[in-house]
Amino acid sequence: MPDVYRNLTRACWSVRVKNRVVGHVPALVLRDVAFIVSLPGVRRIRLRQAREVIAYARGVPSESGLPNGALQVRFCPYRSTDFTLPDGSPIRAAAVASFLPDGSCWAVL
């Protein structure tokens, strides 16, 4: 299963398989998604205030579009050690997640 994370330099989504970036895409959809965060990575970022890939979504690529009832998912290492929903509650998995060209992620639990 591929890992997906936002590439801030290229303003797109990077797709990684077995720790190797295999492509960059403007948008994609994953199903059976796990949101993964490296806690030591969060500590490093908070200490150094330097960017690095410490959080990503892992799932199965899908062809579906943005599902109805989706909630926005965000990650900020300075606010939380988890991906969060708009109300601040942590999210670790989703049935479907859409990664849009504007850099936002929307998920259905």
C-alpha positions in Angstrom: 0.0 0.0 0.0 1.3 3.5 -0.8 2.0 6.3 1.6 0.7 9.7 0.7 1.9 13.0 2.1 1.7 16.7 1.1 4.9 17.9 -0.7 5.1 21.6 0.3 7.9 22.3 -2.1 6.1 21.0 -5.2 2.6 21.9 -4.0 1.3 18.4 -4.8 0.9 15.0 -3.1 3.9 12.6 -3.0 3.2 8.9 -3.3 5.8 6.6 -1.6 6.0 2.9 -1.8 8.5 1.0 0.4 10.2 4.3 1.4 10.7 5.4 -2.2 8.8 8.2 -3.9 7.2 6.8 -7.0 5.3 9.8 -8.1 3.7 13.2 -7.5 0.0 13.8 -8.2 -2.3 16.8 -7.9 -5.1 14.7 -6.3 -6.0 11.1 -5.4 -8.3 9.0 -3.3 -7.4 6.2 -0.9 -9.7 3.6 0.8 -9.0 1.7 4.1 -6.8 4.6 5.2 -4.5 4.7 8.3 -3.1 8.1 9.3 0.4 7.6 10.7 2.5 10.0 12.7 6.1 9.5 13.9 6.2 10.7 17.5 10.0 11.1 17.5 9.6 13.1 14.3 7.1 15.4 16.0 9.6 16.0 18.8 12.4 16.8 16.3 10.2 19.3 14.4 9.2 21.0 17.6 12.8 21.3 18.7 14.4 22.3 15.4 11.4 23.9 13.7 12.6 22.3 10.4 10.3 20.5 7.9 10.5 16.8 7.3 8.1 14.1 6.5 6.8 12.7 9.7 3.1 12.1 9.0 1.4 10.4 6.1 -1.7 8.4 5.1 -1.5 4.8 4.0 -4.2 3.1 2.0 -5.4 1.4 -1.1 -5.7 3.7 -4.2 -9.3 4.1 -5.4 -11.1 5.7 -8.3 -14.0 7.3 -6.4 -14.4 11.1 -5.9 -15.0 13.2 -2.8 -17.5 11.3 -0.7 -20.6 12.9 0.8 -20.4 13.6 4.5 -16.6 13.9 4.4 -14.8 15.8 7.2 -11.6 17.8 6.7 -8.5 16.2 8.2 -5.5 18.2 9.2 -2.0 17.7 10.7 0.1 20.3 12.5 3.0 19.0 14.6 2.9 22.2 16.7 -0.7 21.6 17.8 -1.1 17.8 18.1 0.7 14.5 17.7 -2.3 13.2 15.7 -4.2 14.0 12.5 -7.2 15.9 13.7 -10.8 16.6 12.6 -12.3 20.2 12.7 -13.4 19.8 16.3 -9.8 18.9 17.3 -10.5 15.2 17.9 -7.8 12.8 16.7 -8.4 10.5 13.7 -6.2 7.5 13.1 -8.2 5.7 10.3 -10.9 6.3 7.7 -12.9 4.3 5.2 -12.1 6.7 2.4 -9.9 9.8 2.1 -9.7 12.3 -0.7 -6.5 14.4 -1.2 -7.4 17.5 -3.2 -5.2 19.8 -5.4 -5.7 22.6 -2.9 -3.8 20.6 -0.3 -6.8 19.6 1.8 -7.7 16.1 2.9 -11.3 15.0 3.4 -12.2 11.7 5.0 -15.3 9.5 5.7 -14.9 7.6 9.0 
